[in-house]
Amino acid sequence: MARPVEPMPESSPRPVPPIGVRISTDMERRSYGIRARARWTDPLTKQRVIRTEIVKDEATARAFFETLRNSSVKGMDVSMTLLEFFTSIEDRWARGLDMTSTGDNYRYGLRLRVLPALGHLPVTQITAGMIDRTIDDWEKQYGASTIKNTIAPLVRVLD
C-alpha cells in the first residue's frame, strides 16, 4: 500500500531573539560564502535557538549579527516591514473598536491607503516626517473624514 505524500510544511518565520537575551555569534568560511550563525536561549522554553544565514563576506555577517542584536533590544525583527508587522499582529490593533461601524472604516483606511503608501518600509525606519508627507498627499485626494479613518488605524498599528 502506497504511503500518502504529506504536503511540505510552510516555511516557518525566522526566529527573532526575545528582548534582552545574550546572543553568541560565529562565522565559518565555506566554499560558497560565509555561514553566519547566531545562537541564544529562549527564556521561556529554555531551548537553544539557532539562526543561520549564508552571506558573501564578513561585513555582511557582522551586519546580520548587529540586526539580531538590535532586534533583541527592541523586541521585534527590526527588518520587518509595516505590512509584515500588520500581518503578524492580526486584529490586535482593533481591540475595543466596534467592528460593525468604526472598525470597518479603519480596516479600509489601512488596506487602501496606509499599507500601499507605507507597507514596504521597515517599521523601525518610519519617521514622523514620512507620515506627515504621506498625510499631505492624502489631503490632496481625500476629505477630512477619510483622512481621520486612515490616520487613526495607523496610530493603533504603530502603538
C-alpha positions in Angstrom: 0.0 0.0 0.0 1.4 3.4 -1.0 2.1 5.8 1.7 0.3 9.2 1.2 2.6 12.1 0.5 2.4 14.7 3.1 2.4 18.3 2.0 5.7 20.3 2.5 5.4 22.4 5.6 5.2 26.1 5.1 8.4 27.9 5.8 8.4 29.0 9.4 9.1 32.6 10.3 12.7 33.5 11.0 13.3 33.3 14.7 13.8 36.7 16.4 15.7 37.0 19.7 13.5 37.9 22.7 14.2 41.2 24.5 17.4 41.2 26.4 18.8 37.8 25.5 22.5 37.3 25.1 23.4 36.4 21.5 26.5 34.4 20.7 27.8 34.5 17.1 30.3 32.8 14.9 31.3 32.8 11.3 32.6 29.9 9.2 34.1 30.3 5.8 32.6 27.9 3.2 33.3 27.4 -0.5 30.0 29.2 -1.3 30.4 32.1 1.2 30.4 32.6 4.9 28.0 30.9 7.3 26.9 33.5 9.9 25.4 31.7 12.9 23.7 33.4 15.9 22.5 31.4 18.9 20.5 32.4 22.0 18.5 30.7 24.7 14.8 31.4 24.7 14.0 32.5 28.3 10.5 30.9 28.3 11.2 27.5 26.8 14.9 27.3 27.8 15.5 25.9 24.3 18.6 26.9 22.3 17.6 28.8 19.2 19.9 29.0 16.2 19.6 31.3 13.2 22.0 30.9 10.3 22.4 32.8 7.1 24.9 32.3 4.2 26.4 35.7 3.3 29.0 36.8 0.8 31.6 38.5 3.2 32.4 39.2 6.8 31.0 42.7 6.7 27.6 41.3 5.7 27.9 38.7 8.5 28.6 41.5 11.1 25.6 43.5 9.8 23.4 40.3 10.2 24.6 40.0 13.8 24.0 43.6 14.5 20.5 43.4 13.2 19.8 40.5 15.5 21.3 42.4 18.5 19.1 45.4 17.6 16.1 43.1 17.4 16.9 41.8 20.9 17.0 45.4 22.2 13.7 46.4 20.5 11.9 43.1 21.0 10.9 42.7 17.3 12.6 41.9 14.0 14.0 45.3 13.0 13.9 44.4 9.3 10.1 43.7 9.5 8.1 45.9 7.1 4.9 47.6 8.2 2.9 45.1 6.1 4.7 42.2 7.7 4.1 43.7 11.2 0.5 44.4 10.4 0.1 40.8 9.3 1.8 39.4 12.4 -0.4 41.3 14.9 -3.5 40.2 13.1 -6.6 42.1 14.5 -5.0 43.1 17.8 -4.7 46.6 16.5 -8.6 46.8 16.6 -9.1 45.8 20.2 -12.0 47.8 21.7 -13.4 49.0 18.3 -16.9 48.4 17.2 -16.1 46.3 14.1 -19.5 46.9 12.6 -19.0 50.6 12.3 -15.7 52.2 13.1 -13.7 49.0 12.6 -14.7 48.5 9.0 -13.8 52.1 8.1 -10.4 51.8 9.8 -9.7 48.5 8.1 -10.5 50.1 4.7 -8.2 53.0 5.6 -5.4 50.6 6.4 -5.8 48.4 3.3 -6.5 51.2 0.7 -4.1 53.9 1.9 -1.7 53.1 4.7 -0.3 49.8 3.5 0.1 50.9 -0.1 1.9 54.1 1.0 4.0 52.8 3.9 3.7 49.0 4.0 7.0 48.4 2.2 9.0 50.3 4.8 10.7 48.7 7.8 8.7 49.7 10.9 11.8 51.0 12.6 12.6 53.4 9.8 9.1 55.0 9.6 9.5 58.6 10.8 7.1 61.4 11.7 8.3 63.2 8.6 7.4 60.3 6.3 4.0 60.0 7.9 3.5 63.8 7.6 4.4 63.8 3.9 2.1 60.8 3.3 -0.8 62.7 5.0 -0.1 65.7 2.8 -0.5 63.5 -0.2 -3.8 62.1 1.1 -5.1 65.5 1.8 -4.8 66.4 -1.9 -7.1 63.4 -2.8 -9.4 62.7 0.2 -11.8 64.5 2.6 -11.3 65.0 6.3 -13.3 62.0 7.4 -11.4 59.7 5.1 -8.1 61.1 6.4 -9.2 60.6 10.0 -10.2 57.0 9.2 -6.8 56.4 7.8 -4.6 58.1 10.4 -6.4 56.5 13.4 -5.7 52.9 12.5 -2.1 53.8 11.5 -1.7 55.1 15.1 -3.2 52.0 16.5 -1.0 49.7 14.5 2.2 51.6 15.4 1.3 51.7 19.1 
